[in-house]
Amino acid sequence: MFHGTITKELTSHEEWSHYNENIIEDQKDFVFVKYSGLHLKSMENLQTCISLRVCIFSNNFLTDIQPLQSCKKLIKLDLHGNQIKTLPDKNFWSGLKNLKLLYLHDNGFSKLKNICVLSGCVSLIGLTMFDCPVSLKKGYRHVLVNSIWPLKALDHHVISDEEIIQNWRLPERFKTFSPQSIL
């Protein structure tokens, strides 16, 4: 049974704390939450949001996203602008079978091996990781493109066949980062 979209935008950390104290029973029915720019350090209250499909926790101070493990129905997850340096293991990501869009840009990821756990996302088609230290590493796109098989777009550019098949030369309009491939 569909319970409708429950939406709440908050403007302060105090309001977040007060709000969560009063809605614990109803959280299981949430399908959309947006808590952006509230200086939040924890997502613990999301553990009961088992119906959650869209989760936007951008521009906070999050470091741990493990509480999202129970949110198996997620389709879109926006965690950009936080202080996340490591991601949960591949089992965590393989549990999010419906996740299609993941925004992780402007976080502290610095190791390629840490972000390869995203290969567990069997439906992930769009990912952003620009403005993270790892995006400056040589081979960053190549590693991600060849680790996350369903991925169609990385950092606002469509993934070209040239990125998947090494040493294959394509006409200019089909090349990686061509103006025609910007989303």
NORMONOR-V830995 format. One record per helix or strand of 2 or more residues. SS is the DSSP state (h for helix, s for strand). FROM is the first residue (numbers start at 1). TO is the last residue. Records with the same first field share a line. If there is no record, write none. Layout:
SS = FROM-TO, FROM-TO
//
This chain:
h = 13-22, 24-29, 44-48, 66-70, 90-94, 112-120, 133-136, 140-147, 161-164, 172-174, 179-181
s = 32-34, 54-56, 76-78, 101-103, 126-128, 153-154, 157-158
//
